Amino acid sequence: MTTPSTDAHLWRQGEPGPGETVLLPRTANQARGLARYCIDFLRVPRAIGPATLERLEQFHLDSVGCGVSALALGANAPTVLRDEALATSPSRGTRGGICFGSAQPCLIEKAVAANASAVREWDSNGTNFGYDAARGRTAGEFGHNDFYPVAVAAAREAGLDGTATLRVMLLIDEIRGRLAEVFALRKYAIDHVHHGAVACAAAYAAALGGTEEQVEAAIGMVVAHSVPYRAIRAGHQLSDSKGASAALAAEAAVMSGRRALAGFLGPLDVFRNPLALYRVNEPCADGTSPFDLELGVSGDAFAIHAMHFKLGLYEHQSAGAIQAIIDLVGSEPTVARDLDGLTAIRVKIYEPAYSIIADPAKRTPTTRQSADHSLPYILARTLLKARTAVAGGLPLDWEGLMLLPADYSAEAIADPAIGCLIERMSIVPGGPSYDALYPDGIPTSVEIDHPSRGRLGGTLVQYPLGHARSAAARTAAVVSLKFDRLVAAAVDDPQRLRERMRVTGRSSEEMAELYAFPIHGCDPG
């Protein structure tokens, strides 16, 4: 049963999972309600379920592995942003932020931008698809677990221990995850990272002791001043802006939070503002926003349980196709041995995946940023890895065919064998029957014509490994292996780094220096 608490809050028992949730109705000032929710979540904490905390630790560790690898290999955007950060000094009266691989304090927002850029650069960390069928909230907006550096920066500045920092991390994931269920930014050409910016502004300001009005002002500033458009993801060849979008959103969010804490008053009641992005794009009656917003409070009633892991470097909507290839070559190794003999590779995939990773412009990528968003390239590279694996007697599974940074090197992208496979590849929209299965799943099928084995495959894949509905233990094992492979050449002791990144039980002093460990090839500052 639901009972009202204030004009902005309605409490209810979380169903179908255990735990409580809070409802911010569309008729209330949701920005103020979100501020109150953040403050209560951090300062009047209810018990969080062990399964939620463990999943949060997994997503954070996965993000760190991605970031460390990107920096060690000299990826451009995070290196540029890290150099920019390390050239600054902390603002007066602050402890400053810490970049991956350095103990030198710098401007907080610059450290956040550098770290979030590193985490996101490989496009290999966690994903959400904005889907809660039990509540009927299925807007299906994308999002990624890019924003943990904001929580770590808040911990350093506010003196939070590991337990409190995990709550800030969870708060960010919960807000952006639930917004993704009720408002599809992509429909209006707005980049999905904006939901993350709203979450970061609210969580950061609350973690640093902000009042309800200050947190609401931080949210208002982000919504009014910092709306990124999907121009960063359009075009034949993608740029550094694709991978750094979350980083720049996080930077803006932290700056908004800090300005609000200093007394700057941003727009209030912004979700009901008739000229803010929500009502401009989805008109509704005065005094309302386009959606109700329900947020987890305790137990395991959190959106993180519907978020997904990536098992290598690839745009997540290609996971169903990769699984289909793995299933096919695993059952028919002859296919992997004789790629030159394949006469046709036919792929069916849902929208919006087709428009994002399979449009004709994606058939000839020349940059890494375009290649990891090219379904033809991803499948061709997976098939080539399968040929190498079968020749060496290696397993034809996710472990054996894991896509890693080397698979997106300039040499790999220029390999003539890639183009030969793509020439035989046709990718078409699956139509309404496929589209209806998203965002619950990642519906894809791959069919191959082989000269001796005939027509193979064609089975619909909906929940590839790594998906929240796939085998959890098996997913965890592959994600753990991915971490080891990504950081193997980047740090002296991968196991020690794994242990260091365990946030549970950390003191405030340990949290303040969490990311200050050496990375091979990185300037320590």
N, C-alpha and C positions, 0 to 999 in steps of 0.2 A: 504494500500500500504506500502511496505517496502522500507526504504531508508537507505543507509549506513552512519555510523557516523565515525567509525575508522576501522582499519584493524581487530579489535576484536569485534566490536559492530555493530549490526543492530537493529534499533528501529522499532517497529511496534505497531499498536493499538491492544490491547488484544482482541481476539475473542475466544470463544463465550461470555465470561464474560467481563464486563467493566474494563478498565484499560490498561496501557501500559506494554509491555514486552520488553526485550532486548535479541537479538539473538547473541550468541557467535558461529560463524560458525566453522566447523571442520578444515577448512584451516587456521585458525588463531591461535595465541598463546592464548589458552583458559585460561591458568593459569593466565596470565597477564590480560586478559579480565575479569576473575572472580575477581581478585584483584580490578580492576577499578570499577566493578559493586558494590562490597561491600563498597568501599570508597564513591562512589556517593550515594548509598542507605542510608548511615548513615549521610553523611555530606551535601548532597544537596537533602534533602528529598522531594519526591512528596507525595501527600495525599494518605493515605491508607483508604480503605473503612471501615465503621463501622462494617459491617458483618465480615470482616476479623479479625479486632481487637477483636471482641467479641468471635469469635471462638478460637483465640489464647489464650485469658484469660481462656476459658473453658478447653483447653488442658493443660495449665499450672496448673490450680487448681487441675485438675484430677491427674496430675503427683505428686503434693505435697501430696495429700491424700494417694496415693500409698506409697510414700516414708516414710511419718510419720508413717503409719501403720507398715511397715516392720521393722522400727527401734524400735518402741514400743514393738513389739513382739519378738525382739531379733534375727531377721533373721541373719544368720551367715555372709555372704559376706559383706553386708553394715556395720555390726558392726565391723568386722575386719578392714575394710578400714577406718571407722570413727575413731577407736582407733589409727590406724596408723597416720591419719592426725592430731589428737589432740596431738600427741606426738611430733609434729614439731613446729617450730617457723617460722614466715614469713621471706621471703628472705629480705636481706638488701634493703632498698629503696622502699619496697612495703607495702601496707596496710594488705596484707594477705587475705586468704579466710575464709569463715564462713561455718561451717558444720550445717546441720539441728540440732536444739536442743541445740546449744551452742553459746555463744557470744565471745568465745576465738578465736582470729585470728590464723591461721596456714598457712602452705604452700598452695598457691593458687591451684596448680594442685592436691594436696592431698585432699583438700576440694571438688574440682570438682569431683574427682573419688568417694569419699564417698557419695556425694549427688546423683550423677547419678546412682550409684549402688543401693541406697535406692529406687530411683524412679522406677528402672527397676525390682527390685527383685521379685515382685509379678507377673510380666508379665501381668499387667492389665492396663497399660496406652495406649495412642493412637498408631495407626498403619497406615501405608500407603502401598499400593501395586503397586506403580510405574505405573500408568495407566492414560493416557490422549488420549482418542480415537479421540477427535476433532483434535489433532495435529498429530495423527498417531504414538504416542510415547507410546509403550505398553510393555516395557521390563519386567515389573512386578516384580521388585526387592522389597523385604520387607524393612521395616524401622519402627522406633518407635520414639515417641516424648520424647526421653530420655535426651535431651541435654540442656534443659533450665538452669540447674546449670552453664553452661559455660557463658551464657548471664548475669546471676546474678553476677557471679564472675567478669566479665568484668565491670559491672556497678559499683561495689564496688571500683575496681582499678582505673577506669577512671572518677569516679564521675558522672555517668549518672543518670538522673532522670527516672521515670517510662516510660514516652513516648519514650525516647531514648532506654531504655532497651527492650521494646516491639519490636522495630525495629530490635534489635540484635537477639531476639528470632525468629522473623519471617524470618530473613535472614538465620538462621541456618536451619529452616524447609524448606524454599524454595530451598536452594541449594541441600540439601540431597534428598528432594522430587523429584526435577527435574532430578538429577543424576539417581535416581531409575527408572525413566521412560525410560532412554536411555541406561543403562548399567546394565545387570543382573549379579551381582557378584557371586550369588549362582551357576551359570553354571560352574564356574571355582573354586568351593570349597572355595571361599573367603566369609567371614562373612559380612552380610549386614551393620554392624556398620561402615565399612570403609567409606561409603558415608557420614555418620555423622561426622567422623573424619575430612574429607576434609572440610566440611561445618564449623565445629568448629574452625579449624585452621585459615581459611580465615576470619570468622566473628570476632573472638577474636582479631587477629592481627589488623584488620581494626578498631575495636572499641577502641583499645588502641592507635590509632593515627599512625599506620603503613603506610609507603609509599607503592606504587604499587609493588616495587621490594621486600620489606620486606614481604608483604602479599603473593606474589608469592613464595617466598622462604619458607614460612611456609607451604604452600600447597605442595611444592616439597618435603619437609622433611617427611611429613606424608605419601605421596604416596611411597617414596623411602624406608623409614625405618620402617613403622608401618602398615603392611598388615596382618590382622588376618585371620586365616583359620577356616573353619567350623568343624575342629576337636573338637572344644569346644561344638558342638551340636550333635556329633556322639557318638554312643555307646549305650549299653543297659540301663545304668543309668547315667543321666546327673549330672554335678557337679556345683559348685559355678561359674565356668567360664562362664556358659551359661548366667546367669543373670548379670554378671559383665562385659561382653564383651564391652558394650557401655561405661561403666565407664572407663575402661582401655584405650579405644580408645579416649575418651574425655581428659583423663589425658595426653596422648601422644600429642594430638592436642594442648592443652594449652602449654605444654613444647616446642613444635615446634614453636608456635607463639611467646613465650617469647624469645626463642633463636634467632629467626629472627629479633625481635625488638632490640636485643642486638648486632646485626651485623652478625650473622651466616648466611652464604649464602648457602641455599639448592639448589637442582636441579631446574633449570628454564625450562619453556615450557614443563612441565612434561606430559601433556596429549598427546603431539606429540612425546614424547621420545620413541624410538623404543624398549627399554628394560624395560619400565614401564609396570604395569599390564594391562593397557588398550590395547596397541598395541601388546603386547606379546600374549594376549588371543584372540584378534580380530584384526588380521593383516590387515593393510591398507597401502595405498600409502605413501611414504615419504612426509613429510610436512603436514600430516593430522592426525586427531584423528578419532576414529571409529564413532563419533556422533557429531551432532549439539547440543547445549545446550541453551535452551530458559528459561528465568527467569523473574518473575514478578517484576514490578517496582512501580505500583500505582493501585489505585482502589481496585478491588477484583480479580485481575488476578494472584492469588497465588495458589500453590499446596495444601495448607492447606485445601481448600474446598473439596478436594478429599480424605482427611484423615478420619479415622474411629475411633470411640470410642469403648472401651470394657465395658461391663455392668456387670463385675465381674472379677474373676480370672480364666483365661483360655487362651490357645493359640488361637490367633484370628481366625485361619482357621477352628476352631471348631464351630464358631458362627452360621453357617448355620445349623449344626446338632443340636445345642442347641435350636435354633428357631423351628426346626422341632419337637423336643420333646415337647417344650412348647405348640406349636399349637396342637399337638396330645393329650396330657393329658388335655389341656384346653377344647377340644371338647369332649373328652372321659375320664372323671375322673375315670371311672371303671378301666382303665389301671393302674393308679397310686395306686389304692386301692389293686390291686391284682397282684403285680409284680411277685410273686412266680408262678403265673399261666402262665406267658408269655412263649411261647415255642420257639420263635425266634425273634431276633432283627436284621434287615438287613439295612446296611448303604451303600450308594454309595456316593463317594466324588471324587473331581477332583485331578489331579496332578498340583502342587507339594505337596498339602496337604497330600495326602495318604502317600507319602514317608517320610514326616516329623512327622506326628502325629498318623499314623495308621499302620505302619509296625508291623510285629509280635512282635518285641522287646518291643513294647509299651503296650503289654497286661498284663504285670506283673510289674508295677512300684513299686519301694520301697523307692524312695526319692521324696520330693516335686517337685524338679526341673524336674524329669521325669514324675510325675503325671500330672503336668500342661501342659505337652506336649504329653499327652496320650489321644487320642480321646476315646478309650474304657473306661478309668477311668472317664473322664469328663462326658460322657453320663451316665455311671452307677451312678455316684454321683448325677447327676441332677435327675435321676429317683428316687433315694432314697429320695431326698429332696421333690420331688413331692408326694411321699407316706406320708411323715411326714406332708406336707402342707394340703393335702386333709383330713387327719385324724383330723387335728386341725381346719378345716374350713377356711384355709388361701387361698389366691388367687393363682391360678396356672398360674402365669405370670412371667415376668422377675424380678419383685420386690420380688415375693414370692419364687422364685427358684434361686435367686442370689447366685453364688458361691463366697465364702469369705475365708479368710485364714484358718478358722477352718475346711473347707472342704478338706484341704491338710495337716492336722496334721498327725502325725505318727499313731494315733488311727484311723483316717478316712481311711487312705491308707490301714491299716491292717484289716479293717472290712471285715469279710467273705462274707457279702452280696455283696460286690463289685465284688469279684471273681465269685460268682454265676451268676451275671448278665453278666459279660464279657464272661463266658463260652457259653452263648446263643447268643452272638453277633458275627455277621460276617460283616466285612468291606471290601469292594472291590472298586477298581478304577471305576469311572463312565464311563470311556472311552472318546473318542473324543468329544461326544456331551456335556459332562460335562466340559472337559478341555477347550473347546472353549469359555465357559462363564466366565472363569477366565483370567485376573484379574479384569474384569469389576464387577463381583460379586463373591459370595462364594458358588458356586453351590453344594448342598448337598440334599439328601433325606434319610428319615428314615421310615422304614416299620416294623410293629410289628404284630406278630400272637398272638391273644388272644383266650382262650378256648371258650368263649361265644360270643364275639363280632366279631370274625373272623379276617380277615386281615385288618389292619388299616394303615393309613398314606400313604407314598410313594410319596407325592407331593414334587416337586422340590422347594427348597428354594434358592433364589439367593441373596436377599438383606435383611439379618436379621436386626433386630433393632440394632442400633449402627453404621451400615454401612452408608457411606456418602449419599447414595441414599435412605435411609429409612426415616421414619417420624422424622423430626428434633426436633420438640417440645417434642415428646414422648421420644426420645433419651436423650435430655437434662434433662428431669425430672428424668430418671433412673440414669444417670451419677451423678446428684446432690445427689440422695439418696445414691448411692455408696460411695461418699465422706463422707457423714454423718456417714455411717456405719463403714467405715474404720477408721475414726479418733475418733469415739465416746469414746473409752476407752484410747485414746492416749493423749488427751489434755483436759484441764478443760472446754473449751468453743468452740465447733466446729464452731458455727456461728461467733465468734470473729476471729477464724483462717481463715475462709472463707473471711471475710472482709479484714483482714490483707494481704491476698494473692492477692487482687485486685491491679494489677500493675498500671493501668491507674491513672494518677494524683499523683503518689507518688513522693516525693522529692528525691534528690540524697542521703540525709542522711537516709531516710526511706529505700531506696533500698539497701544501704550498710549493713543494719541490717535485711533484709527481712526474712532470715531463722533463726534468732537468737531468737527463741521462745522455751519455755520449752516443752519437750516431756516426758511423764511418762515412767519411766524405763530407761531413757537415761542419761548417765553421762554428766553433763553440762560442763565438762572440768575444 
